């Protein structure tokens, strides 16, 4: 809870104002009923109490202010909540950027989507309906206990006990009874989101191999388990409401009997019976709001923990800033070793990539070729040795400077649900149409784009699913050409292309070599023909 409250710091002033408005609003609501008690006393003994006209006027004024204050409190709380949700989302996206790719490798995308959407959305309950209500209830409890205690200290103590039982005791009890139900629910919700996302992406394969019924049965089973968790939480919430109402009724009766007993003993007047009883009955609103938190906050805190885990996660690779700018003048790997956990991928690898040279890397799948390229980009940190660019370790070059000097084309090109133009402009936001066309011609994809109904404005669909694998790969190459970095890292750039398109792209690479340095990973012997030097990676070693 403390970590979540810490995020409120930028909006502390708004929160304090919301607390003040809420406190005054609840006092107005409670005293409307209390004024009714005083009106009854006035009817019984007109000369001893406040005139009825003044009481009715006070009720009207308090009722008006109750509405205005309630509106102000809710408006401020929701402003705080939604403002903070926007800030948290911004922080989460920033954290994901820092953690990517090393800490997000292999993590379920559906689970991440659940965190970014539903988990963050649940925090609205905490910021709009928890923090200020807790503060309001605490201050309200003190004020009302003192007011009731002004008739007799024992009655004030009884009122304080009632408020603490309803606002503190019951939530703690229900929270303990709920255990980790909230975390189980959020975890299973994220797992279900991931399963549904996988099912949608693999729909073609599921239908092709006749696994539709099996997949559907698995989805239903996961949904049933999630429903059971939710049912258990709802049952706890219902039990919470029943217990709260019962306890309130018992304390109301206890107040009546205690005041009546004091009246019989002559310790209080009749007003000391009526007003404290009416005051207690009308003042449980703020603490009742807390009583319901015991069950709902389990879910909210579980969601908050999942969000904070991302915000507080330490990245494997920290962003570098403040170093001198570097111009590209070649690259090298020096005694480089790297492992994924306990699995060693590269062992004591050394190679040189001269400026304006084309270096080829071949080897079996899983031998570490792609990993070597990503170490040049500093996506991970090696366990031993170092990747160097322009004579400097990549860990000593500003991250933005390093990204400007390098372009990576992977086997799988990621396309966003947008137009071809906007997908290409990721590489250079201010690119002109002429630059776009030039890059696409080098990648042998311009003619294909112009054959489409909307040309460069044609949408590519989700994950580029309206395009073939070869078309997506050529768009990835066009991005790299548009980025115009001096150091090109190409991982199987022609694996999905026919020999004609491969020849066009290799020709473009040969023409670019006067301004570019290329590291080319490929299984194809035809691709390696343009390489000046070819290294073979086997069992994590280079030869």
PETABEL-V536488 format. One record per backbone hydrogen bond with DSSP energy under -1.0 kcal/mol. NH is the residue of the N-H (numbers start at 1). CO is the residue of the C=O. Records with the same first field share a line. If there is no record, write none. Layout:
NH = CO  CO
This chain:
5 = 1
6 = 2
8 = 5
9 = 6
11 = 8
12 = 9
15 = 11
16 = 12
17 = 13
18 = 14
19 = 15
20 = 16
21 = 17
22 = 18
23 = 19
24 = 20
25 = 21
26 = 22
27 = 23
28 = 24
29 = 25
30 = 26
31 = 27
32 = 28
34 = 30
35 = 31
36 = 32
37 = 33
38 = 34
39 = 35
40 = 36
41 = 37
42 = 38
43 = 39
44 = 40
45 = 41
48 = 45
55 = 51
56 = 52
57 = 53
58 = 54
59 = 55
60 = 56
61 = 57
62 = 58
63 = 59
64 = 60
65 = 61
66 = 62
67 = 63
68 = 64
69 = 65
70 = 66
71 = 67
72 = 68
73 = 69
74 = 70
75 = 71
76 = 72
77 = 73
78 = 74
79 = 75
80 = 76
81 = 77
82 = 78
83 = 79
84 = 80
85 = 81
86 = 82
87 = 83
88 = 84
89 = 85
90 = 86
91 = 87
92 = 88
93 = 89
94 = 90
95 = 91
96 = 92
97 = 93
98 = 94
99 = 95
100 = 96
103 = 99
105 = 101
107 = 104
112 = 108
113 = 109
114 = 110
115 = 111
116 = 112
117 = 113
119 = 114
120 = 115
121 = 117
122 = 118
124 = 121
125 = 122
127 = 123
128 = 124
129 = 125
131 = 126
134 = 130
135 = 131
136 = 132
137 = 133
138 = 134
139 = 135
140 = 136
141 = 137
142 = 138
143 = 139
144 = 140
145 = 141
146 = 142
147 = 143
148 = 144
149 = 145
151 = 148
156 = 152
157 = 153
158 = 154
159 = 155
160 = 156
161 = 157
162 = 158
163 = 159
164 = 160
165 = 161
166 = 162
167 = 163
168 = 164
169 = 164
170 = 165
172 = 168
173 = 169
174 = 170
175 = 171
176 = 172
177 = 173
178 = 174
179 = 175
181 = 178
184 = 180
185 = 181
186 = 182
187 = 183
188 = 184
189 = 185
190 = 186
191 = 187
192 = 188
193 = 189
194 = 190
195 = 191
196 = 192
197 = 193
198 = 194
199 = 195
200 = 196
201 = 197
202 = 198
203 = 200
206 = 202
207 = 203
208 = 204
209 = 205
210 = 207
211 = 206
215 = 211
216 = 212
217 = 213
218 = 214
219 = 215
220 = 216
221 = 217
222 = 218
223 = 219
224 = 220
225 = 221
226 = 222
227 = 223
228 = 224
229 = 225
230 = 226
231 = 227
232 = 228
233 = 229
234 = 230
235 = 231
236 = 232
237 = 233
238 = 234
239 = 235
240 = 236
241 = 237
242 = 238
243 = 239
244 = 240
245 = 241
246 = 242
247 = 243
248 = 244
249 = 245
250 = 246
251 = 247
252 = 248
253 = 249
254 = 250
255 = 251
256 = 252
257 = 253
258 = 254
259 = 255
260 = 256
261 = 257
262 = 258
263 = 259
264 = 260
265 = 261
267 = 262
273 = 270
274 = 270
275 = 271
277 = 273
278 = 274
279 = 275
280 = 276
281 = 277
282 = 278
283 = 280
288 = 284
289 = 285
291 = 287
292 = 288
293 = 290
296 = 292
297 = 293
300 = 296
301 = 297
302 = 298
303 = 299
304 = 300
305 = 301
306 = 302
307 = 303
308 = 304
309 = 305
310 = 306
311 = 307
312 = 308
331 = 353
332 = 388
333 = 351
334 = 386
336 = 349
337 = 384
338 = 346
340 = 343
343 = 340
345 = 338
346 = 338
347 = 540
349 = 336
351 = 333
353 = 331
357 = 354
359 = 518
360 = 533
361 = 520
362 = 535
367 = 364
372 = 368
373 = 369
374 = 370
375 = 371
376 = 372
377 = 373
379 = 374
383 = 337
384 = 337
386 = 334
388 = 332
389 = 392
390 = 330
392 = 389
394 = 387
396 = 393
399 = 320
402 = 398
403 = 399
404 = 400
405 = 401
407 = 487
409 = 489
418 = 416
420 = 458
421 = 456
423 = 419
424 = 420
425 = 421
427 = 424
431 = 428
436 = 432
437 = 433
438 = 434
439 = 435
440 = 436
441 = 437
442 = 438
443 = 439
444 = 441
445 = 440
449 = 445
450 = 446
452 = 449
455 = 452
457 = 454
458 = 455
460 = 418
464 = 461
465 = 462
466 = 460
467 = 464
472 = 468
473 = 469
474 = 470
475 = 471
476 = 472
477 = 473
478 = 474
479 = 475
480 = 476
481 = 477
482 = 478
483 = 479
484 = 480
487 = 405
488 = 517
489 = 407
490 = 519
491 = 409
492 = 521
495 = 492
497 = 494
502 = 498
503 = 499
504 = 500
505 = 501
506 = 502
507 = 503
508 = 504
509 = 505
510 = 506
511 = 507
512 = 508
515 = 512
516 = 512
517 = 486
518 = 357
519 = 488
520 = 359
521 = 490
522 = 361
528 = 524
530 = 527
531 = 528
532 = 358
533 = 358
535 = 360
537 = 362
538 = 541
541 = 538
543 = 536
